Amino acid sequence: MLRVINAFKTSNEVEVKLFIEYFTNINMAKKFEFLEHTGDVKFRAYGKNVGEVFQNCALAVSSVFSRNGEINETGKKEFVLSENNYESLLYQFIEELIYLFDVDAFVVSRAEVKLTEENGKITAYVLVYGDDASNYSDLDAIKAPTYAEMYIKRLNNKKWEAQVVVDV
């Protein structure tokens, strides 16, 4: 730890880079990452719980729509989804984000997701923030989510991970 603290006191570029890398990788948990895939877009999203994984999937979808650009938060929309398992619920969730883009011309920037489970049903209460798609000139489209390679699982470190492929 002394080496990291010394990064503040030195002009040594290597130590400063180590400091930045340390805090980027340790203290700012990765929310999602894109993976190689031929023809489609594949990503993994991470979270402390399944609700956070869904929220980070929304960030990944927003990143696809915006080509890694920033989407303003000038509006919000709510919806509720129910399914028997997490994968089906995630599929429906991403489908709804695409529907908002295609039909309502609303591009999502982020989401708040609360999940409840009762009588074998998982329900997602979703609040999405975003903007009118007409305010952006260079957005990409997503045709649909796919079940190909999709999963949601709990990792050994008690965190959650989802993998998704979307057809573009």
C-alpha positions in Angstrom: 0.0 0.0 0.0 3.0 2.3 0.6 3.8 2.2 -3.1 0.3 3.4 -4.0 0.4 6.2 -1.5 3.8 7.3 -2.8 2.2 7.8 -6.2 0.8 11.1 -4.9 4.4 12.2 -4.0 6.2 11.3 -7.2 6.3 12.3 -10.8 7.2 8.7 -11.7 4.7 7.9 -14.5 4.8 4.2 -13.8 3.8 4.6 -10.2 1.0 7.0 -11.2 -0.3 4.4 -13.7 -0.2 1.7 -11.1 -2.2 3.9 -8.8 -4.8 4.6 -11.4 -5.0 0.9 -12.4 -5.3 -0.2 -8.7 -8.3 2.1 -8.0 -9.9 1.5 -11.4 -9.8 -2.3 -11.0 -10.4 -2.6 -7.3 -12.7 0.2 -6.2 -14.8 0.7 -9.3 -16.3 -2.6 -10.0 -16.8 -3.4 -13.7 -20.5 -3.1 -14.6 -20.4 -4.8 -18.0 -18.0 -5.7 -20.8 -18.3 -6.5 -24.5 -17.1 -9.9 -25.8 -16.2 -11.0 -29.2 -19.0 -12.4 -31.3 -19.4 -12.8 -35.1 -22.3 -10.8 -36.5 -24.1 -9.9 -33.2 -23.2 -8.1 -30.0 -22.3 -10.1 -26.9 -21.8 -8.7 -23.4 -21.5 -9.7 -19.8 -23.0 -7.7 -17.0 -22.1 -7.9 -13.3 -23.7 -7.0 -10.0 -24.0 -7.6 -6.3 -27.5 -8.9 -6.9 -29.7 -9.8 -9.8 -31.4 -6.4 -9.8 -28.0 -4.7 -10.2 -27.1 -7.1 -13.1 -30.3 -6.1 -14.9 -29.4 -2.4 -14.4 -26.0 -3.0 -15.8 -27.5 -4.9 -18.8 -29.5 -1.7 -19.4 -26.2 0.3 -19.4 -24.7 -2.2 -22.0 -27.8 -1.9 -24.2 -27.6 1.9 -23.9 -24.0 1.7 -25.0 -24.9 -0.4 -28.1 -27.7 2.1 -29.0 -25.4 5.1 -28.5 -22.2 3.6 -29.8 -20.6 4.2 -26.4 -21.8 7.8 -26.4 -23.7 9.5 -23.6 -27.5 9.6 -23.5 -29.1 12.5 -21.6 -31.8 11.8 -18.9 -34.6 14.1 -19.9 -37.4 11.6 -19.3 -38.3 8.4 -17.6 -40.7 5.5 -18.1 -41.9 2.7 -15.9 -42.9 -0.9 -16.6 -43.4 -4.2 -14.8 -42.5 -7.6 -16.1 -43.1 -11.1 -14.7 -41.6 -14.5 -15.6 -40.8 -17.9 -14.1 -37.0 -17.6 -14.4 -34.3 -15.0 -14.6 -33.3 -15.7 -18.2 -36.8 -15.3 -19.5 -37.2 -12.1 -17.4 -33.9 -10.7 -18.7 -35.0 -11.5 -22.3 -38.3 -9.7 -21.7 -36.4 -6.8 -20.1 -34.1 -6.2 -23.0 -37.0 -6.7 -25.4 -38.8 -3.9 -23.6 -35.8 -1.6 -23.9 -35.7 -2.3 -27.7 -39.5 -1.7 -27.9 -39.1 1.7 -26.2 -36.5 2.6 -28.8 -38.4 1.3 -31.8 -41.9 2.3 -31.0 -41.7 5.3 -28.5 -38.3 6.7 -29.9 -37.1 6.6 -26.3 -33.4 5.7 -25.9 -32.5 4.4 -22.4 -29.5 5.7 -20.5 -30.0 3.7 -17.3 -32.5 1.7 -15.3 -33.5 1.1 -11.7 -34.7 -2.4 -11.2 -36.4 -4.0 -8.1 -37.1 -7.7 -8.2 -39.5 -9.7 -6.1 -40.3 -13.4 -6.0 -43.7 -14.8 -5.1 -45.4 -18.1 -5.9 -42.7 -19.1 -8.4 -43.0 -15.8 -10.3 -40.2 -13.3 -10.5 -41.4 -9.7 -11.0 -39.3 -6.8 -12.1 -40.4 -3.3 -11.3 -38.5 -1.1 -13.7 -37.9 2.7 -14.0 -35.8 3.7 -17.0 -34.2 7.1 -17.6 -33.4 8.3 -21.1 -34.1 10.8 -23.9 -35.9 11.2 -27.2 -34.1 9.3 -29.9 -34.6 12.2 -32.3 -32.1 14.2 -30.3 -29.3 12.0 -31.6 -28.1 11.6 -35.1 -26.0 8.5 -34.9 -27.8 5.7 -33.0 -27.5 2.0 -33.7 -30.5 -0.3 -33.7 -30.9 -3.7 -31.9 -33.2 -6.1 -33.6 -33.8 -8.4 -30.7 -32.3 -10.2 -27.7 -31.5 -13.9 -28.2 -31.5 -16.9 -25.9 -28.2 -18.0 -27.5 -25.5 -18.1 -24.9 -27.7 -16.3 -22.4 -27.3 -17.1 -18.7 -27.6 -15.5 -15.3 -25.6 -17.1 -12.5 -24.2 -16.5 -9.1 -20.4 -16.5 -8.9 -18.1 -18.0 -6.2 -17.5 -14.5 -4.8 -21.3 -14.2 -4.2 -21.7 -11.7 -7.0 -23.9 -12.2 -10.0 -23.1 -12.3 -13.8 -25.3 -12.4 -16.9 -24.3 -13.0 -20.5 -26.4 -11.7 -23.3 -26.3 -11.8 -27.1 -28.4 -9.2 -29.0 -29.1 -9.4 -32.8 -28.0 -6.2 -34.5 
